Amino acid sequence: MMRFAAGFAACLLSACATHAALPDLAQSPPGKAPAFDAAIAAFEAADRTAMPPRCATLFVGASSIRFWRSLKEDFPDRTVINRGFGGSTIWEVDHYFDRVVAPYRPREIVFYAGENDLNAGRTPDEAYADFVQFMRLKEKALGATPVWFISAKPSKLRFDQLEKQSALNAKLRALADMRDDLAYIDVVPAMQKPDGTPKDIFVEDNLHMTPEGYALWTPLVDAALDAGQSAKAPGC
């Protein structure tokens, strides 16, 4: 019996490597209605003309992905798909998951969202729970396909939200430490001056990045993807 109990406990610990302790889902934002139907419909129209190949690297999330216009040039050794839309939140990526993630059957997913969530009043706990829901949706539709979460970025416009961003980033880093299908990419130090303030890598709105900002992100993301994860996408 003691050997059985020990073995059962080991199995539970092993399961936690992929199915890490996940919180209850946060409720949808009160009164929140999806705002990106037109953008998603445009993706679908483009797909009908030329569907991207399976087993590509899917970049999905908010405008920091949308405006990564040099994505193909920055990752020449990968087939990349850009599905960033507007000022989207994690909750909105979840809402459109079946239209903007699942159809591509990617080899790997690079995810950036969360910053807009906090700016809209979501707490770090709520944004974290919304990302947990993303992982549930991913697991159901795409199995062990690995995900890389890019940390919420410091910007001049939202520098007063750095504490909330840091709290969300800490939660996502901890989740990644517990799962073999999730990795965390910390872009914060590369974007900060020695005094901790954001570098001069933003366009006039002080929120979206210049090409120099993406030049800081590219080697960090590329190195993380090269390092890989133990989880692998089915069929890739």
Wavefront OBJ file of the C-alpha trace (Angstrom):
o trace
v 0.000 0.000 0.000
v 2.834 2.402 0.809
v 4.446 1.710 -2.583
v 1.079 2.283 -4.295
v 0.544 5.564 -2.445
v 4.017 6.745 -3.381
v 3.464 5.840 -7.015
v 0.084 7.581 -7.065
v 1.631 10.731 -5.617
v 4.374 10.632 -8.252
v 1.745 10.396 -10.979
v -0.036 13.415 -9.583
v 3.191 15.409 -9.550
v 3.912 14.364 -13.130
v 0.464 15.443 -14.260
v 1.005 18.829 -12.688
v 3.929 19.444 -15.046
v 1.454 19.999 -17.861
v -1.819 20.574 -16.029
v -0.470 22.969 -13.419
v -2.772 24.097 -10.646
v -5.128 26.370 -12.538
v -7.481 28.852 -10.891
v -11.172 29.189 -11.512
v -11.884 31.230 -14.601
v -12.425 34.940 -14.260
v -15.817 36.218 -15.339
v -16.026 38.053 -18.636
v -15.568 41.804 -18.214
v -18.937 43.356 -17.285
v -20.666 44.701 -20.373
v -17.769 43.648 -22.565
v -18.694 42.990 -26.175
v -16.216 41.677 -28.748
v -14.927 44.633 -30.737
v -12.829 42.998 -33.444
v -15.270 41.126 -35.665
v -14.143 43.099 -38.727
v -10.463 42.376 -38.086
v -11.115 38.673 -37.605
v -13.274 38.573 -40.738
v -10.371 40.142 -42.659
v -8.062 37.349 -41.469
v -10.613 34.777 -42.621
v -10.947 36.446 -46.034
v -7.159 36.363 -46.447
v -7.137 32.695 -45.450
v -9.712 31.863 -48.105
v -7.374 33.380 -50.672
v -4.214 31.743 -49.323
v -4.425 29.594 -46.218
v -1.146 29.623 -44.264
v 0.533 26.229 -43.962
v 0.124 24.045 -40.909
v 2.956 23.764 -38.411
v 3.983 27.419 -38.706
v 4.878 29.761 -35.852
v 1.748 31.686 -34.896
v 2.126 35.137 -33.348
v -1.158 36.205 -31.762
v -2.391 38.935 -29.446
v -2.601 42.683 -29.246
v -1.206 45.575 -31.268
v 2.410 44.877 -30.302
v 1.986 41.780 -32.474
v -0.153 43.522 -35.085
v 2.468 46.223 -35.672
v 5.372 43.754 -35.850
v 5.579 44.402 -39.577
v 9.093 43.014 -39.925
v 8.079 39.640 -38.484
v 8.923 37.599 -41.581
v 12.261 39.360 -42.028
v 13.098 39.026 -38.333
v 12.480 35.249 -38.343
v 13.677 34.165 -41.805
v 14.179 30.559 -40.760
v 10.553 30.156 -39.642
v 7.228 30.246 -41.387
v 5.375 32.883 -39.379
v 1.732 33.925 -39.181
v 0.789 37.308 -37.708
v -2.627 37.360 -36.080
v -2.332 40.418 -33.866
v -5.480 42.531 -33.789
v -6.062 46.063 -32.543
v -5.886 46.787 -28.852
v -7.089 43.335 -27.925
v -7.075 41.781 -24.482
v -6.443 38.203 -23.389
v -10.190 37.792 -22.975
v -10.742 38.809 -26.601
v -8.088 36.390 -27.865
v -9.991 33.716 -25.934
v -13.286 34.823 -27.480
v -11.898 34.518 -31.021
v -9.757 31.454 -30.337
v -11.659 29.169 -32.720
v -11.186 31.695 -35.535
v -7.750 33.164 -34.905
v -5.723 30.331 -33.347
v -7.195 26.861 -33.800
v -7.543 26.835 -37.631
v -3.793 27.203 -38.190
v -2.701 24.063 -36.306
v 0.628 25.780 -35.495
v 3.890 24.211 -34.454
v 4.213 26.846 -31.733
v 2.400 29.951 -30.489
v 3.946 33.259 -29.450
v 1.429 35.203 -27.346
v 1.369 38.875 -26.395
v -1.581 40.382 -24.543
v -2.362 41.472 -20.999
v -1.135 45.037 -21.067
v -4.460 46.317 -22.442
v -6.350 44.243 -19.900
v -4.684 46.018 -16.998
v -5.160 49.395 -18.642
v -8.887 48.651 -18.974
v -9.199 47.915 -15.253
v -8.721 44.162 -15.100
v -6.696 43.058 -12.115
v -3.561 40.938 -12.522
v -5.537 37.992 -11.099
v -8.324 38.441 -13.656
v -5.928 38.792 -16.579
v -4.039 35.728 -15.363
v -7.242 33.694 -15.167
v -8.114 34.755 -18.703
v -4.740 33.446 -19.889
v -5.360 30.197 -18.028
v -8.516 29.938 -20.097
v -6.403 30.442 -23.241
v -4.256 27.498 -22.200
v -7.372 25.389 -21.617
v -8.682 26.265 -25.068
v -5.274 25.521 -26.569
v -5.033 22.180 -24.817
v -8.496 21.128 -25.965
v -7.991 22.140 -29.604
v -4.242 21.746 -30.121
v -3.039 19.373 -27.438
v 0.530 19.885 -26.254
v 1.351 22.632 -28.778
v 3.871 24.858 -26.956
v 3.139 28.492 -26.094
v 5.588 31.329 -25.407
v 4.205 34.249 -23.385
v 5.955 37.590 -23.950
v 5.907 39.626 -20.755
v 3.804 42.774 -20.497
v 6.061 45.546 -21.702
v 6.955 48.793 -19.930
v 6.044 51.878 -21.944
v 6.261 55.596 -21.356
v 2.485 56.030 -21.607
v 1.685 53.332 -19.039
v 4.726 53.499 -16.822
v 2.445 54.108 -13.837
v 1.055 50.587 -14.395
v 4.432 48.906 -14.046
v 3.559 47.430 -10.644
v 0.428 45.742 -12.011
v 2.326 44.560 -15.075
v 5.030 43.100 -12.853
v 2.402 41.246 -10.803
v 0.877 39.733 -13.941
v 4.299 38.855 -15.322
v 5.239 37.120 -12.069
v 2.093 34.991 -12.196
v 2.737 33.967 -15.792
v 6.388 33.192 -15.108
v 5.340 30.954 -12.217
v 2.765 29.179 -14.380
v 5.380 28.594 -17.066
v 7.676 27.063 -14.454
v 4.957 24.479 -13.724
v 4.033 23.522 -17.277
v 5.980 21.814 -20.048
v 3.855 23.487 -22.767
v 4.427 27.095 -21.669
v 7.527 29.278 -21.574
v 7.964 32.888 -20.475
v 9.964 35.489 -22.401
v 11.030 38.458 -20.283
v 11.448 41.537 -22.489
v 11.302 44.039 -19.623
v 15.032 44.416 -18.779
v 15.967 44.943 -22.438
v 13.422 47.768 -22.688
v 14.559 49.686 -19.602
v 17.282 52.258 -19.037
v 19.651 51.759 -16.067
v 17.291 53.840 -13.901
v 14.372 51.526 -14.721
v 12.490 53.931 -16.990
v 11.551 52.873 -20.543
v 14.074 53.386 -23.320
v 13.377 55.787 -26.182
v 11.921 53.110 -28.450
v 8.339 54.323 -28.862
v 6.450 56.188 -31.553
v 4.646 59.443 -30.797
v 1.900 57.792 -28.730
v 4.582 56.565 -26.265
v 2.905 53.145 -26.298
v 3.698 51.351 -29.552
v 7.260 50.482 -30.436
v 9.567 51.735 -33.138
v 11.624 49.271 -35.219
v 14.336 49.718 -32.570
v 11.955 48.265 -29.990
v 11.271 45.202 -32.117
v 15.006 44.860 -32.660
v 15.277 44.350 -28.890
v 12.496 41.766 -28.877
v 13.661 39.714 -31.862
v 16.787 38.037 -30.422
v 14.990 37.297 -27.149
v 12.063 35.619 -28.903
v 14.323 33.870 -31.409
v 16.549 32.442 -28.660
v 13.509 31.234 -26.722
v 12.060 29.500 -29.761
v 15.429 27.950 -30.574
v 15.627 26.600 -27.017
v 12.269 24.908 -27.562
v 10.058 23.142 -25.065
v 9.581 19.509 -24.197
v 5.955 19.668 -25.333
v 5.420 19.257 -29.068
v 2.530 20.077 -31.370
v 0.668 17.012 -32.664
v 1.597 16.230 -36.233
v 4.436 18.752 -36.506
l 1 2 3 4 5 6 7 8 9 10 11 12 13 14 15 16 17 18 19 20 21 22 23 24 25 26 27 28 29 30 31 32 33 34 35 36 37 38 39 40 41 42 43 44 45 46 47 48 49 50 51 52 53 54 55 56 57 58 59 60 61 62 63 64 65 66 67 68 69 70 71 72 73 74 75 76 77 78 79 80 81 82 83 84 85 86 87 88 89 90 91 92 93 94 95 96 97 98 99 100 101 102 103 104 105 106 107 108 109 110 111 112 113 114 115 116 117 118 119 120 121 122 123 124 125 126 127 128 129 130 131 132 133 134 135 136 137 138 139 140 141 142 143 144 145 146 147 148 149 150 151 152 153 154 155 156 157 158 159 160 161 162 163 164 165 166 167 168 169 170 171 172 173 174 175 176 177 178 179 180 181 182 183 184 185 186 187 188 189 190 191 192 193 194 195 196 197 198 199 200 201 202 203 204 205 206 207 208 209 210 211 212 213 214 215 216 217 218 219 220 221 222 223 224 225 226 227 228 229 230 231 232 233 234 235 236
